[in-house]
Amino acid sequence: MKTKLFNNLIKDLSACDKCVNFKCSSKSLINIYKNYEFCINIPSIWTDWLNRLNSDIMVIGQDWGPYNAMKKLHNLLSEDKSNWNELIELEKSNTKMMLEKYIKQSSNNKYSLDNIYITNAIMCARQGNLYRGNSINLKTSTLNCSEYLLKQIEIVKPKIILTLGYYPLISLFKIFNFRIRRTLKKTIVKLPEIMVNNYVIIPLYHPVAQIKKGRTINTI
C-alpha cells in the first residue's frame, strides 16, 4: 500500500511546475520527477527512499542540491543498483558525517542514516553545480512544496521528524500550523520538541552550522 501511495506521489510531483518558471530563470529548479526511473529509487547520494517507507524517523533537509550531481550518481549506478552501497561510501561530506555521528550518538547506535527516511523541504533539484547559496528562491520553493512533504509524512508515518535548518521547519509550520519563533535559534531554545498529532518534531541546526559553530545535537 505504501509503495502504491508513494508512486502516486511521484506522479503528482511530475506534474508540478510551481518552481520551474520563476521570472528570474537563474533561480528556477529542475523537476526530476518527470523522469520516473531517475528519481523513484535513488534520488541522491543520501538515500534510497523507496526502501525506507516504514522508518520511525524522518529527516527533512533543505533541498537535494544540484541536478548535475544527481545525474552523475545515476550515470554511475548499474541497472540493478548493485553498486549502491559502494557509491554512498564514496560520499564523505562533512554534512553527512556529522549528521551520521549525532544520530548514532543520540540514539545509542539504534539508528543511522541507513534506516532513516530522508527527504527535503524543496523537492526539485538546483540548476548547475551549487549546493547552497541564493541560486534558488528558498522560501517560495519551500512553501510551494509543503503539500508534497505532507503527503510523505502521511505515507511514512514517522514517530520522530528531525528538521535540519529553518526552511524545513517553516514547511511544517505551514502544514500543521504550530507556533515557532522568529529565528531557528530561539525556536530550538524555547521549543526543543514540538508535539503535533502523533509526531514529535525536533528542530535542529543544519550540520554545516554545527561544524562552523561547534553546536551539538542531543535529540533522539
N, C-alpha and C positions, 0 to 999 in steps of 0.2 A: 504493500500500500504506500509506504513512504517513498519508494523508488518511483512509483507512478506519479505521486504528487510532485516530486522533485522534477521529473521530466516535464510536467505541465508548467512548472515554474520557469524552466529554461525556455520553453516555448513562449511564455509571456514576456520574458526578458528579450527574446529575439525580436519582438515586435516593437520594443521601446526605442524612441528616438529623442527623448527629452534632453539628453546631454550631448548629442552629436551635432546639433545645429545652432550652437551659440553664435551670436553676431561676431564675436572675436574668435575666429577659426583656430587660432593657436591654443585656445583653451577648450576646444572640443575634445570629446572622448571617442574611442573606438568600441563599438558594440561587438564584443567577441562572441555573443550568443547566437549570432546569425549563422555561425559555423558550428553546428551541433557537435560534431566529432572533436572540434578543437577544445571545447570548454566543458563537456559533460563529465568526464572522469577526472582530469587533472588540469585545472585552470592555471596553476602556477607551481613554482618550486616548493611552495609552502604546504600544499595539501592535495590529497586525492579525495575530495569532499564527498563524493557519492558513496564511499565506503564508510562514512562516519555519521550516518544519519541517526544513529542510536546513541550518540555521545551524551554524556552527562554534562559536559562543559562546552560552551560555545565561546570562542574568541572572536571579537569583531575589531578588525583593524580599520585603517582609513581607506585604502584603495589597493588594487592589485599591482600597481606600478606600471611601467612602460610595456606597451604591446610588443615591442621588439624583443624584450627579454622572454616574454611568454612564448613568442613564436620560435625563438631559439631553443627553448626547452622542448617544445613539441617536435621540432626537427630532430632532436637528439633521441627522443623516445622511439623504441622499436614498436612495431604494430601490436605486439602482445603486452607491452608495457613491462617486460621482464627486467629492464634495467632501471626501473623507477627508484628503488632503494639506493642504488649506486649513484644516481644523479642527485638525489636530495642530500646525500652525504657530501657532495662537492660544494654545496651552498653553505658557506661558513660565515655569513654576515654577522656583525655584532648584534644586530637586532634579533636575529633568530637564536643565537647562542645565549643571549641574556634572557630572553623570554623562556627558553627551554630550562635554563638554570633556575629561574624563580618559580616556575610551575612545579618542577620536581621538588624544590626545597619546601615550598608551602604546602604540598600535598604528601610529604614524606615518601616521595617517589611513586605514589599511586598513579599519578598522571604525567604524561609527557606530551609533546606536540604530535606524537604518533596516534594518540587516541582521543584527540580533541577536534571538534568541528570548527574549522577556521573559515571565516568569511570577512566581508568588508562592508563599511557603510556605503561606499561607492563601488558599484558592481562592474562598471566598464573599465577598460584599460586606457592608460595615458598614451597619447601620440608621442613618438620619438623615443628617447632613451632616459629621460629624467625620472627618478623615483620619487622625488619630493619637490617642494617649491610651489610657486604660483603658476605652474603651467596648466592648471585646471581651476575651474570655479568650485572651490571646495564646499562652501555652504550650500550653494544652489544644487549641486550634484548630490550632496548628502540628503537633502530634503526630497529631491526627485526620486531617490532610490529607497526611501523608507518603506514603501509598500512592499517591496521585494524582500527587504530584511524581515519584515513582519511575517511574510509567508514562510521564510526559512525557519524562524523561531517556532512557528506553528507546526511545521513538519518535524523538526528535530526534537522539540520539547525538552530543551536542556534544563538541568536543575540550577546551573550557575551560568551567568553571562558575564564575561570579562570584556570591558571596553578599553581599547588602547588609544589614549588621546581624547580630545574634546569632541571631535566630529561624530564618532560613533555614539557618544553619549547624547549629543543633540538629536541624532536619529531616533534613539529610543525615547527621548523626551517627547518627540512629535508623535510617536506611536502610542505610548502609554500615558502621556500627559501627567507625569510625576514632576515633583519640584527638583530643580537643580540650581546651583549657584551661578553667578555670572562668570566665574572662571573655573577651570578644572581643579586648580589647587584648592580653592575654597570648597568645592564640591567634595573632594576627597577627604578633606579635614572634617567637614560637617556631616557628610553623608557617605561614610565608608562602605555601607551596604544599603541597597535600596530594594525593598520588597515590593514586587508588582505581580499580582495574580499568583502564579505558582513559581515565579522566577526570583532568584537572588541576583541582582545586578551589582557588580563591583566595578566602580570606575577606577581606572589605573592611568598612571603616566605612561606614555609610549616608551618602550625600552630604549629608544635613542635618547630621550630626555634623561632617563636614568643613567645612561652611560656618561652623558655630559655632566650631570649634576650630582651623581652619586646617590640618587634616591633608590629606595628599595621597595619591594613588594612583600607583604605578608597577608595572604588572602584566603587561599582555598582551605 
